[in-house]
Amino acid sequence: MESKISNENGTKDTGNKLNEVTDRKQLLEKIIDNSPVIIFLWKTENRSREKWHVEYVSSNVGLFGYTMEDFISGRLVYTDIVLPADLRMLENVLTQRCMEGVDFFNQQYRIILKSGDVRWVDERTCMQRDDAGNITHCQATIIDITEQKNREIALEKTLMELKPLEDVVNNSSTMVFLWRAELFWPADYASKNVSRLGYSAEDFMLGRIVYSDLIHPDDYEMVKNTLEEECKNDSNNYNQEYRVITKDGNLLWVSENTFILRDMYGNVTHFQGIVRDITKQKESEIALKIALEKQDELLKRKQALETVVNHSPMITFLWKAGSDDEKELWPVEFVSDNISNLGYSVDDFLSGNILYGDIIDPDDLPYVQMELSDVAREGGKVFVKEYRIKTKSKEQRWVEEQTFIQRNNDGVVTNYQGIIQDITERREKN
């Protein structure tokens, strides 16, 4: 009696465990079949076609347009769906990994769907070995990564397209930063030409130096407070000038055009800074300001300036700013008497018969218009440019123009005050 009961209980226990295993197997298969991950198990025979014979494939291979029967029956081996251009690479990788004795590896390549479409997949492979250590099977999980791969390819293409622009930036005096909206502005990006500050781009991106450390102590609070104020005012961009100290201890004046970046909720996340070295222009501006202040002690500014300029090789102009500044020819409101050095009279310009743009060499005029417009639009105060002009006798001369941009209380450009110096001899020597 006891033996019969025991036997019946044993049979029930075994049956329950078998049912439990079956249920778990079915559950696992259901999970796999409803996932994007496809499982393959294929042999690794010596013959090239046989070694890809599929012994098992999950039913969600239907994602690729195929059925389990297509592979299990032998009508297809796995290499039949690999893009021919990638097949040799795939075989070489498998051979190499076998020689290295690794048990796991992953790779990316392209396959062909039953519809003929080509998709990128990521394969993660596990080697199965017999008791002697010989590889008998490869078990692989395959997942479609086409969208991810297309994004990577698009990003790579974009980076390639941006490289010429980055080269232009790196060969200019304009440095580009992307700072996080955190204390002291750590950098996520810095253009390579930050080397003019004595540091490498990696110094900033790895946090070995933060940009705030470079700002002159006397300017730091102004820079910080301006940034905070612009963020509070929901500004998108602004411009300011301040001093920085290089690694070698040199003092540079910079003009920074800052773009404030926000997330979808309006929270500030980053600051994009376009930082331009304006040391030479600023020194010229400061020098002129000091000179004018000294002259004011003796005479009114206009009288002193006219007296000095009219007895010097430098010709002074005051031009009116127009609305279409990129095509402006600059009507003259004032010109010093020594315009006669170029063969013209003051009345030639003040009468409007000649605009200043009329005497600029036609090949140089578009660049003067464009660059002055850029400086004015970016909030700059000084414009410096060398170009050619023609005298009244049609002689070509090289000049250097230093122009100070004047604005009204609203920041709108009203006039350009320029100093023109003949540098022909210097240019010809060079």
C-alpha positions as CSV (number, residue, x, y, z in Angstrom):
1,M,0.0,0.0,0.0
2,E,2.7,2.4,0.9
3,S,4.7,1.6,-2.2
4,K,1.8,2.2,-4.4
5,I,1.1,5.7,-2.9
6,S,4.8,6.6,-3.1
7,N,4.9,5.5,-6.8
8,E,1.8,7.6,-7.5
9,N,3.3,10.7,-5.8
10,G,6.6,10.2,-7.7
11,T,4.7,10.1,-11.0
12,K,2.8,13.2,-10.1
13,D,5.9,15.1,-9.1
14,T,7.7,14.1,-12.3
15,G,4.7,15.2,-14.4
16,N,4.4,18.5,-12.6
17,K,8.1,19.3,-13.2
18,L,7.9,18.3,-16.8
19,N,4.8,20.5,-17.2
20,E,6.7,23.3,-15.4
21,V,9.7,23.0,-17.8
22,T,7.4,22.9,-20.8
23,D,5.5,26.0,-19.6
24,R,8.8,27.8,-19.1
25,K,10.0,26.8,-22.5
26,Q,6.9,28.0,-24.1
27,L,7.0,31.2,-22.2
28,L,10.6,31.8,-23.2
29,E,9.8,31.1,-26.9
30,K,6.8,33.5,-26.7
31,I,9.1,36.2,-25.3
32,I,11.6,35.7,-28.0
33,D,9.0,35.5,-30.8
34,N,7.6,38.9,-29.6
35,S,11.0,40.5,-29.4
36,P,13.2,42.1,-32.1
37,V,16.0,39.6,-31.3
38,I,16.2,36.6,-33.6
39,I,18.1,33.5,-32.5
40,F,20.1,31.2,-34.8
41,L,22.0,28.0,-34.1
42,W,24.2,26.8,-37.0
43,K,26.9,24.1,-37.4
44,T,30.5,24.8,-38.0
45,E,31.5,22.2,-40.5
46,N,34.7,22.3,-42.7
47,R,32.8,22.6,-45.9
48,S,32.0,26.3,-46.6
49,R,28.2,25.8,-47.2
50,E,27.7,23.1,-44.6
51,K,29.2,25.2,-41.8
52,W,26.3,27.7,-42.0
53,H,23.6,25.0,-41.9
54,V,20.9,26.2,-39.5
55,E,19.7,23.7,-36.9
56,Y,17.5,26.2,-35.1
57,V,16.0,29.6,-35.7
58,S,13.4,31.4,-33.7
59,S,10.0,31.9,-35.4
60,N,10.4,35.7,-35.4
61,V,12.8,35.3,-38.3
62,G,9.6,36.3,-40.0
63,L,10.7,39.8,-39.3
64,F,13.1,39.3,-42.2
65,G,10.4,37.7,-44.4
66,Y,11.6,34.1,-44.0
67,T,10.1,31.1,-42.2
68,M,11.7,28.7,-39.8
69,E,11.2,26.0,-42.4
70,D,13.2,27.9,-45.0
71,F,16.3,27.3,-42.9
72,I,15.6,24.1,-41.0
73,S,14.8,22.3,-44.3
74,G,18.2,23.3,-45.7
75,R,16.6,25.3,-48.6
76,L,18.6,28.3,-47.1
77,V,21.8,28.4,-45.2
78,Y,22.6,31.5,-43.2
79,T,25.1,32.9,-45.8
80,D,22.4,33.0,-48.4
81,I,20.9,36.0,-46.7
82,V,24.2,37.8,-46.0
83,L,24.9,40.7,-48.5
84,P,27.6,39.4,-50.8
85,A,29.7,42.5,-50.3
86,D,29.9,41.7,-46.5
87,L,30.2,37.8,-46.7
88,R,34.0,37.6,-47.0
89,M,34.4,39.9,-44.0
90,L,31.9,37.8,-42.0
91,E,33.7,34.5,-42.8
92,N,37.1,36.0,-42.1
93,V,36.0,37.3,-38.7
94,L,34.5,33.9,-37.8
95,T,37.7,32.1,-38.8
96,Q,39.9,34.6,-36.9
97,R,37.8,34.3,-33.7
98,C,38.0,30.6,-33.9
99,M,41.8,30.7,-34.2
100,E,42.0,33.1,-31.2
101,G,39.9,30.7,-29.1
102,V,37.4,33.3,-28.0
103,D,33.9,32.1,-26.9
104,F,32.0,35.4,-27.5
105,F,32.2,38.2,-30.1
106,N,30.0,40.6,-31.9
107,Q,30.0,42.2,-35.4
108,Q,27.9,44.3,-37.7
109,Y,27.0,43.6,-41.3
110,R,24.2,43.7,-43.8
111,I,21.6,41.1,-44.7
112,I,19.0,40.8,-47.5
113,L,15.4,40.4,-46.6
114,K,13.1,38.1,-48.6
115,S,11.6,41.3,-50.1
116,G,15.0,42.2,-51.4
117,D,15.5,45.1,-48.9
118,V,18.9,45.4,-47.3
119,R,19.2,45.8,-43.5
120,W,22.0,46.3,-41.0
121,V,22.2,43.8,-38.2
122,D,24.2,43.4,-35.0
123,E,25.2,39.8,-34.4
124,R,26.4,38.5,-31.0
125,T,27.8,35.1,-31.2
126,C,28.5,32.4,-28.6
127,M,30.8,29.4,-29.6
128,Q,29.7,25.9,-28.4
129,R,32.4,23.3,-28.0
130,D,32.6,19.6,-27.4
131,D,34.5,17.9,-24.6
132,A,37.7,18.1,-26.6
133,G,37.3,21.9,-27.0
134,N,36.4,21.8,-30.7
135,I,33.8,24.2,-31.9
136,T,30.7,22.4,-33.0
137,H,28.1,25.2,-33.3
138,C,27.6,28.9,-33.3
139,Q,24.7,30.4,-31.4
140,A,23.9,33.9,-32.5
141,T,21.4,36.6,-31.5
142,I,20.6,38.9,-34.4
143,I,19.0,42.3,-34.1
144,D,18.1,44.8,-36.8
145,I,20.1,48.1,-36.2
146,T,19.3,49.7,-39.5
147,E,17.9,52.9,-38.1
148,Q,20.8,53.3,-35.7
149,K,23.3,52.6,-38.4
150,N,21.7,55.1,-40.8
151,R,22.0,57.7,-38.1
152,E,25.6,56.9,-37.6
153,I,26.2,57.1,-41.3
154,A,24.3,60.4,-41.5
155,L,26.3,61.7,-38.6
156,E,29.6,60.7,-40.1
157,K,28.5,62.3,-43.4
158,T,27.6,65.5,-41.5
159,L,30.9,65.5,-39.7
160,M,32.7,65.1,-43.0
161,E,30.8,68.0,-44.4
162,L,31.5,70.1,-41.4
163,K,35.3,69.4,-41.5
164,P,36.1,72.1,-44.1
165,L,34.2,74.6,-41.9
166,E,36.0,73.4,-38.8
167,D,39.3,73.8,-40.7
168,V,38.3,77.4,-41.6
169,V,37.6,78.1,-37.9
170,N,40.8,76.5,-36.7
171,N,42.8,78.6,-39.2
172,S,41.1,81.8,-38.1
173,S,41.3,84.0,-35.0
174,T,37.8,83.0,-34.0
175,M,37.6,80.3,-31.3
176,V,34.4,78.2,-30.7
177,F,33.3,76.8,-27.4
178,L,30.3,74.8,-26.2
179,W,30.0,75.2,-22.4
180,R,27.6,73.4,-20.0
181,A,25.4,75.7,-18.0
182,E,27.2,74.7,-14.8
183,L,29.5,76.4,-12.3
184,F,32.6,77.9,-14.1
185,W,31.3,76.7,-17.5
186,P,33.0,73.3,-18.2
187,A,33.4,72.7,-21.9
188,D,31.9,70.0,-24.0
189,Y,33.6,71.3,-27.1
190,A,36.5,73.6,-28.0
191,S,37.9,74.3,-31.4
192,K,41.6,73.4,-31.9
193,N,42.7,77.0,-32.3
194,V,42.1,77.6,-28.6
195,S,45.8,76.8,-28.6
196,R,46.3,80.6,-29.1
197,L,45.3,80.7,-25.4
198,G,48.1,78.3,-24.5
199,Y,45.9,75.3,-24.0
200,S,44.7,72.4,-26.1
201,A,41.1,71.6,-26.9
202,E,41.4,68.5,-24.7
203,D,42.5,70.6,-21.7
204,F,39.1,72.2,-21.8
205,M,37.0,69.1,-22.7
206,L,38.7,67.0,-20.0
207,G,38.3,69.6,-17.4
208,R,42.0,70.3,-16.9
209,I,41.1,74.0,-17.3
210,V,37.8,75.8,-17.2
211,Y,37.2,78.9,-19.3
212,S,36.3,81.1,-16.3
213,D,39.9,80.6,-15.0
214,L,41.1,82.6,-18.0
215,I,38.9,85.7,-17.6
216,H,40.7,88.7,-16.1
217,P,39.8,89.1,-12.4
218,D,38.7,92.7,-13.0
219,D,36.2,91.5,-15.7
220,Y,35.0,88.2,-14.2
221,E,32.1,89.6,-12.2
222,M,30.9,91.6,-15.2
223,V,31.0,88.6,-17.5
224,K,29.2,86.4,-15.0
225,N,26.6,88.9,-14.1
226,T,25.9,89.7,-17.8
227,L,25.4,86.0,-18.5
228,E,23.0,85.5,-15.6
229,E,21.0,88.6,-16.6
230,E,20.7,87.5,-20.2
231,C,19.5,84.1,-19.1
232,K,16.9,85.6,-16.8
233,N,15.7,87.9,-19.6
234,D,15.2,84.9,-21.9
235,S,17.7,86.3,-24.4
236,N,18.9,84.0,-27.1
237,N,22.3,85.7,-27.8
238,Y,24.3,88.7,-26.9
239,N,27.8,90.1,-27.3
240,Q,30.4,91.5,-24.9
241,E,34.0,92.3,-24.7
242,Y,36.4,91.5,-21.9
243,R,40.0,90.4,-21.2
244,V,41.5,86.9,-20.9
245,I,44.9,85.8,-19.6
246,T,46.7,83.2,-21.6
247,K,48.7,80.3,-20.1
248,D,51.9,82.4,-20.8
249,G,50.4,85.4,-18.9
250,N,49.7,87.5,-22.0
251,L,46.6,89.7,-21.9
252,L,44.1,89.4,-24.8
253,W,41.0,91.4,-25.5
254,V,38.2,89.2,-26.9
255,S,34.7,89.8,-28.3
256,E,32.4,87.0,-27.4
257,N,29.1,86.3,-29.2
258,T,27.2,84.0,-26.8
259,F,24.2,81.9,-27.9
260,I,22.1,80.5,-25.0
261,L,20.8,77.0,-25.6
262,R,17.7,75.7,-23.8
263,D,15.8,72.4,-23.6
264,M,12.2,71.8,-24.6
265,Y,11.1,73.1,-21.1
266,G,13.1,76.4,-21.5
267,N,15.8,75.4,-19.1
268,V,19.3,76.7,-20.0
269,T,21.5,73.7,-20.8
270,H,24.5,75.1,-22.7
271,F,26.3,78.3,-23.9
272,Q,27.8,78.4,-27.3
273,G,30.5,81.0,-27.4
274,I,32.2,82.4,-30.5
275,V,35.2,84.1,-29.1
276,R,37.2,86.5,-31.4
277,D,40.6,87.9,-30.5
278,I,40.2,91.7,-30.9
279,T,43.4,92.7,-29.1
280,K,44.8,94.8,-32.0
281,Q,41.6,96.5,-32.7
282,K,41.0,97.2,-29.0
283,E,44.5,98.6,-28.5
284,S,43.9,100.9,-31.5
285,E,40.6,101.9,-30.0
286,I,42.1,102.6,-26.6
287,A,45.0,104.4,-28.2
288,L,42.7,106.6,-30.2
289,K,40.5,107.3,-27.2
290,I,43.6,108.4,-25.2
291,A,44.8,110.5,-28.1
292,L,41.4,112.2,-28.4
293,E,41.2,112.8,-24.6
294,K,44.6,114.5,-24.8
295,Q,43.5,116.6,-27.7
296,D,40.3,117.7,-25.9
297,E,42.5,119.4,-23.3
298,L,43.7,121.8,-26.0
299,L,40.9,122.2,-28.5
300,K,37.5,120.9,-29.3
301,R,37.6,117.4,-30.7
302,K,36.7,118.3,-34.3
303,Q,39.1,121.2,-34.5
304,A,42.0,119.2,-33.0
305,L,41.3,116.2,-35.3
306,E,41.1,118.3,-38.4
307,T,44.3,120.1,-37.6
308,V,46.2,116.9,-37.0
309,V,44.8,114.9,-39.9
310,N,45.1,117.6,-42.5
311,H,48.8,117.7,-41.8
312,S,49.3,114.0,-41.8
313,P,49.2,111.2,-44.5
314,M,46.0,109.9,-42.9
315,I,42.7,110.9,-44.4
316,T,39.7,111.1,-42.1
317,F,36.1,110.3,-43.3
318,L,32.7,110.3,-41.6
319,W,30.3,108.1,-43.6
320,K,26.6,107.8,-43.1
321,A,25.4,104.2,-42.5
322,G,22.6,103.0,-44.9
323,S,20.0,100.3,-44.3
324,D,21.4,97.9,-47.0
325,D,24.9,97.8,-45.5
326,E,26.1,94.8,-47.6
327,K,25.6,96.9,-50.8
328,E,26.4,100.3,-49.2
329,L,28.6,102.8,-51.0
330,W,28.8,105.1,-48.0
331,P,27.8,108.8,-48.7
332,V,30.3,111.1,-47.1
333,E,29.4,113.6,-44.4
334,F,32.9,114.7,-43.6
335,V,36.3,114.3,-45.2
336,S,39.6,116.0,-44.2
337,D,41.2,118.5,-46.5
338,N,44.1,116.1,-47.3
339,I,41.8,114.1,-49.5
340,S,43.7,116.2,-52.1
341,N,46.5,113.7,-51.6
342,L,44.4,111.4,-53.8
343,G,43.5,114.1,-56.3
344,Y,40.0,114.7,-55.0
345,S,38.5,117.8,-53.4
346,V,36.3,117.9,-50.3
347,D,33.4,119.1,-52.4
348,D,33.6,116.0,-54.7
349,F,32.4,113.9,-51.8
350,L,30.2,116.3,-49.8
351,S,28.2,117.2,-52.9
352,G,27.3,113.6,-53.3
353,N,28.8,113.4,-56.8
354,I,31.2,110.8,-55.6
355,L,30.4,108.1,-52.9
356,Y,33.3,106.6,-51.1
357,G,32.5,103.1,-52.5
358,D,33.0,104.6,-56.0
359,I,36.7,104.9,-55.5
360,I,37.3,101.4,-54.1
361,D,38.7,98.8,-56.5
362,P,35.7,96.8,-57.9
363,D,37.4,93.5,-57.1
364,D,37.8,94.6,-53.4
365,L,34.5,96.3,-52.9
366,P,32.3,93.2,-52.2
367,Y,34.8,92.1,-49.5
368,V,34.9,95.5,-47.8
369,Q,31.1,95.6,-47.8
370,M,30.6,92.1,-46.5
371,E,33.3,92.3,-43.8
372,L,32.2,95.7,-42.5
373,S,28.6,94.4,-42.4
374,D,29.6,91.3,-40.4
375,V,31.5,93.3,-37.8
376,A,28.6,95.8,-37.4
377,R,26.0,93.1,-37.2
378,E,28.0,91.2,-34.5
379,G,28.1,94.3,-32.4
380,G,31.8,95.2,-33.2
381,K,33.1,98.7,-32.7
382,V,36.2,98.6,-34.9
383,F,36.8,97.5,-38.5
384,V,40.3,97.2,-40.0
385,K,40.9,96.3,-43.6
386,E,43.5,96.7,-46.4
387,Y,42.3,97.2,-49.9
388,R,42.9,99.1,-53.2
389,I,41.5,102.4,-54.2
390,K,41.8,104.6,-57.3
391,T,42.9,108.2,-57.3
392,K,41.2,110.8,-59.4
393,S,44.0,110.3,-62.0
394,K,43.0,106.6,-62.1
395,E,46.2,105.5,-60.3
396,Q,45.8,102.5,-58.0
397,R,46.9,102.8,-54.4
398,W,46.8,100.4,-51.4
399,V,45.2,101.8,-48.2
400,E,44.6,100.6,-44.7
401,E,41.2,101.6,-43.3
402,Q,40.5,101.8,-39.5
403,T,36.9,102.5,-39.0
404,F,35.1,103.1,-35.7
405,I,31.4,102.2,-35.8
406,Q,29.0,104.7,-34.1
407,R,25.6,103.7,-32.8
408,N,22.7,105.5,-31.3
409,N,21.2,104.7,-27.8
410,D,19.3,101.7,-29.4
411,G,22.5,100.2,-30.7
412,V,21.6,101.0,-34.4
413,V,24.6,101.9,-36.5
414,T,24.4,105.5,-37.6
415,N,27.9,106.4,-38.9
416,Y,31.3,105.1,-39.7
417,Q,34.3,107.2,-38.7
418,G,37.3,106.1,-40.8
419,I,41.0,106.8,-41.0
420,I,42.5,105.9,-44.4
421,Q,46.3,105.6,-44.7
422,D,48.2,105.0,-47.9
423,I,50.3,101.8,-47.5
424,T,51.3,101.3,-51.1
425,E,55.0,101.4,-50.6
426,R,54.8,98.9,-47.7
427,R,52.7,96.5,-49.8
428,E,55.0,96.8,-52.8
429,K,58.0,95.9,-50.6
430,N,56.2,92.8,-49.4
